[in-house]
Structures are given as structure tokens and as C-alpha cells.
Amino acid sequence: MRKSNCLSILAASVAVVGLSISGAAQAEKWDMPMAYSGTNFHSVTGAEFAKCVTTGTGGGIEIVTHPSGSLFKGGDIKRAIQTGQAPIGERLMSGHQNENAVFGFDSIPFLATSFDDSEKLWQAAKPTMEKLLDEQNLVMLYAVPWPPQGLYFKKEVNSVADMKGVKFRSYNNATARLAELTGMAPVQIEAAEISQAFATGVAESMVSSGATGYDRKVWESLTHFYEVDAWLPRNYVMVNKDVWNETDEAHQNVIRACASIAEYAGTWRSKEYTGFTMAGLREGGMTVGPAGDQLVGELKEIGNTMTTEWLEAAGEDGKAIVDAFNAE
């Protein structure tokens, strides 16, 4: 489906639901913390989702986005929503892997390395994730994948041995473990702090998408991007369950409709952004291309180790997700 058709559906959806609830309950303001910069495609999608809900509810619910960790830092967003400090927000799903290994289903190295496989894996995991979040006083609205993850360095890297001692920006358990297994030194750094971390030498490398590197202009500090397509992690938007249950059905229907459109539009953007950001990194002066055979082979061996560890930690829920994915 073309982008223009997507936007037409959005406009039609908003018009229909807006007419159905005009003059409804007193207006509410929902502040929506987001971890990434306002120009990042996830944040752009979130802003459009917020506008869709505000328009579709006739102003009954006004969602105001706060990107770049300006309201709550990325690592604090989920907890803030669970406890009612914010009614709604967006977070990297695998960022919660330290509380439950199942949250890291989308960061299993080399399991789902394309958008099609990422969607299959998401459908396999979605029922489990919805149940888990429900138990944590949260309702999931939509989820959007990042482009495939590659490796950034400030030097040429041809083997795992070349990585030894490098300070590596981690953002979840999987990235921290990847650093350990390759001999790098993991440093936990939120997305909003990436540019400063590289500029000051706090970090020298990371695994991330072209989107993050492009948004943060990492070519000012780094020199190489290796396409390894390690995994496609997801950001998701969640709402506090108590707030959700207190929201009338008409407004819930609007929010669900807008969420469905946001998931489609965000995924479309992610696909389109992949090629665009690769070109942007090159234009910035970085060397961009596939990793060499030796490095890929060594990374896949490490990936096998991490997969085994994740399956042990995630238990029956994790096994069920991987089995469902492989059965497709």
C-alpha cells in the first residue's frame, strides 16, 4: 500500500470516529514521554498518532509527546507509566530484558534478520507480550520495528579480535552480552546521550540501526558501519491499564484505530528509512558496507551462544515464541 493510501485511511478513520464522539466527555491531557529525538521516525510516528487521537476524540483526549527523554529518561519511561506518573509512553521493548528475559525476544542474534521475519517473530510473540504487560498494569497499543542492526566503530574491524577493549554503547541485556563475548567493554548509554558519549570518548562503538546513527550524526566521531543485520528490535507504545479502563469505549476505539494506522505507518517508515540512512552515513563520510566473512562467521558463533542463553533464561514462554516463529 502506498503512503498516500495510508494517509487517506488515517484521515477517513479520524473523520468517522471524530464525528461519532463529538461533544463527548471533558478534555483530558495525556503526556507521552519518548526516548528518541523528535526527528527520529519513531517519534514522528508517535506525534502523528497523538494528533490522530486528539483529532479523532474531538479533543476529548489530547496527547502531547515529549521526545528526547525530556520528560522521563528512556530507562524510566515504563516504570513511570506503570505507576501512573505518565498515562502513556513509548519504550524499546528489549530495554526491559533485565526484568524478564522474554522482553528480549526481538534481540536474539540472527534469528529474524529481515522485515518479513521480524513481522513473523512479532506475531509469534505478541500474545505473550500482551499478557505479560497486562500483568504489569499496562496495555500495549502498537509496536514498530527498527531497521536491521549493524555495528559502528571508529576504526576498521575485520574480526572479533579487533574489537577487544573497545568501549561499546549498550542499550539492553543482549547488547551488553554481545560486548562481553567479543571482549569489548559495555557502557549503558541512552539514545539521547549517544552524540555526547561518542564525542567525549565515553563510548567508541555500538550496535544499532542506520536510523540512530543518522539521527545522531555519528560520523562526527565514528568512521565505519558494518551491515550485519543482527536483529530488528521494536519500540512499543503502552498506556497505563487503570487509565485505559477509565477511558470510555468510544475513545478507546479511536485510540485503537489510530494505533493500527501508526503501526503500519511506522513500519513503512522503517523500511524506507533503511536505504535513506545508509546513504546518509556515506554522505557523512563513513565507510558503509557488509561485514567480512570472518567477522560474520565469528559473530554468528557468538549469536548461537546468546540464543542458547536466552532460551534458558526465557523458559517455556521463550521456547514457545521461537517454536511458533520456526513453524511458520
N, C-alpha and C positions, 0 to 999 in steps of 0.2 A: 504494500500500500504506500502511495506517495505521501510525502509530508503534508502537502496541501489537503489531501483527503483526511489525514489525521486531524488537522486543524479544523476542518469542516465539521467532523464528528464532534470535536470538542465544543465548537460554537453551538451546534444543534443540541448537544446534551445540556449545556448551560442554559440555553433558552427554554428548553422543556421543563427542566427541574426548577428553574428560577420562577417561571410562571406558576408552577404548582404550589409553591410555598411563599409567594409574595405576601407580605403583611404578616408573616409568622412571628415567632417569639422575639423577645427583646434581644438586641445585638450582643454578641459575646466576642471578645478578642482572644485569639489563641496565638501566643508567641511560639515560634517554631525555630529552635536552635539547630544549626547545621555546622558541620566541622570544616567544610571546604570553602574556598574563595567564592565570591559572588559570581565570578566569570566561569567557574567550573560547570560542566554540563549537568552535573547532579544538582547543583544549586540553582541553575537556570530552570531545570525541570521542576524543582521544588517551588520556585517562585511562581511558575505558571500554574502549578497545582493549587497553590494558595489563592491565586487570583480566580481560578475556576471555582473554588469553594466559596469564596467571598461573593462572587457574582451569582453563582448558582443558588445560594441561600438567600439572595436578595439582601445581603448584608447581615443576615441573621448570625452568621459566624464569619468573622474577619480573621484570616490567618496572616500573620506578619512574620516573614522569615528573617533570621539573624545568622548570616553566613560567617565564615572565617573564625568560628569558635568565639564569636563576640559576646554571646550570652552565656554559654557554657562551653568549656573545652570539650573536644571530641570524646575523651575518655569519661567525661562526667554526664554526657547527654542522656544516656539510657537511664541512669540512676535518677536523674532529675525528673524524667517523665514517670518512672515507676512511683516516685514519692510525691508526685503532684506539683513539683516546683515549676514544671512546664507541662502543658497539656499534650503537646505533640512535638516530634522532632525527627531528625534523620541521623543515622549512625552506620558505620561499617559493621556488617553482621559478624565477621570473624574477629572483630575487636573484643568480643565477649567470650572468646575461647577459654580464657582463664577461669571463667565461672562454670562452663560446661563445654566439653570438647566438641559436642555436636555442632556448636556455632561455627566451627571451623570446617564444615563440610565443603565449602567452596574454595578452600585453600589447600586441598590435597594436591601435592605437586603432580602435574602431568596426567591427572585423571580426566578433567574436562578442559581442553585447550582451545576450543573454538566457541563461537557464539551459539551454534546449534547444540553442541554438547553441554554448554553452560545452561541452556534452557532445559534440556533433558534432566540435568542434575537438579536444577531448581524445582522442577515438577516432582521429582522423586523425594526431595527434602521438604517441600512446602508444608504438607500436613503435620509433620513432626515439629517444624519450626513454629507454626501457628499454635500448636498445643503447648509447646514449651513457653512461648511468650505469654499465652493466656494464663498460665500458672504463675507468671511473674507480674500480673496486673497490667498487661499490655495487649493491645490489638494491632496486628500488622495490617497496614493499608496497601503498600506496594513495595516492590524491590526492583532495582535496576543494576545490571552488571557493569563493572569497569571493563575497559578493553584488556586484552591479554597482557599479563605482567612480564616485563623484561628486566634486565639488570643494567644499572647505571654505575659507572666508575669514572675516576679521574685519571685513568691510565689504561693502556691496552691489557686485556686479560685473555689468556688462551687456555688456562687450566685452573683447576681448583687451587693448586699450589700458589698461583699468582694472587690469590685472594687473602692469603694468610696475613693476619694482623690488621687488615683494613677495618676502619670504623664504619659500621653498617647500620643505617637507619632501619629500625624495626617498627612495625605498627600492630603486630598481633603475635600470638604464640608461634605460628608457623614461620613467620619471618625471623623471629628470634632463634628458633631452632635451626633454620637454614644457615644462619650466620655461624652458629656453634659448630655445625657439621662441616662447614667449609673453612673453619679456622679464623673466621672474622670475629670482630668484637661488636655485639649488638648494642645499639643505643636507642632507647624508646623515644621517638620524636613524633609529635602530632603533625598533621598535614600543614596547619597554619604556620608551623615553625621551621619548615623544610629549608626555605631560602636562607634564613639566618644560620641554620645549623651547617649547611654546606659552605657558606661564605666565611664562617669563623673556624672551620675545621673540626667542629664537633662530630660531624659525620663526613664520610668520603665516598659513600656508595649507598645504593638501595635497590630493592626490587619493587617496581611499581609500573604503572601503565605510562604510555606516552602522554596521556592527558595530564597526569600530575606533573611530569617533567616540563611540559609545555606551559602549563598554567603558572608554574613557579620559576620559569626561565632558568632552569638548572644549568644551561650551557654557560652561564656566567661563572660556574665553579667546576663543572664536570665536563668530560671530554668524549666518553663513549657510552652508547646504548646498545646492548645486545638483545636481539629478539629471541627469547627462549619460550615464550607462550606458556609460562609455568602454570598459571591458573587465571580465572576471571572472578575475582571476589565481588560481592554485592553490597551496595548500600541499601538500606531499607528505611521506610518511614513508618513510625509507630505512634499510637495515641494511648494515653492513659485509659485503662479499662473503665475506671469509675466515671471519668469524664464522658467516655463513649456511651456508657449505659444511661447517663443522664441526658444524652443528646436525643432529641425526638427523631422518630423514624424517617420523616421526610428529609431532615438534614443528613441523617446517616446515608440515605440513598444518594444524595448529592455527593457526599464525600466519597462514597464507593465508586460512583461513576467517574468522578474526577481522578481518583486513584488509578482506575483502569486505564484511562487515557494517559496519565503520567507514566505508567509503567511501559506502555507502548512507545510513547514519545521519547522517553529516556533511553530505552534500548535502541531505538533508531539512531538517536544522537551518538550513543556509544559506538555503534558500528561505523557511522560516518566520521566520527572524530578520530578513529584509529589511524586512517591514512593521513588525515589532515595534520595530526600532531607529529607523526613520523617525519613528514615533510618540514614541519616547523622546527623540529630538533635539528635537522640537517641544515636548515637555513640559519639556525643559531650558531652553527659551526661544529656541531657534534658529529662524530663518526657513528653512523647508524647502520646496522645490518644483522644478519643471523649470527649466532654464536658458532664457533668452530666445532668440528665433530668431537674432538677430545673433550672440550668443556661440556658439550651437551651430554655425552656419554657419562661423564663423571657426575653431572647434576642429576641425571636420571637414576643413577645408583643411590644417590642421597635421597631422591624422591621416593624410592622403594622403601628405604628405612623410615622415612617420615610417614608414609602411608601405613606401614605396619604399626608404628607407634600410635597413630591417630585411631586406627581401628581398635586397638587395645583400650585406649582411653575413652572412646565414644561408646563402646559396648554394643548392646543389641540394637539400639537406635541407629548408631553409625553404620553397622553392618547392613541393616535393612535399607538404608539410603543407598549405599553403594550397590547392593544386590538389585534394587529396583532400577537404578541407573543402568547397570550392565545388562539387565533383562530387556531393555528397550531395543 
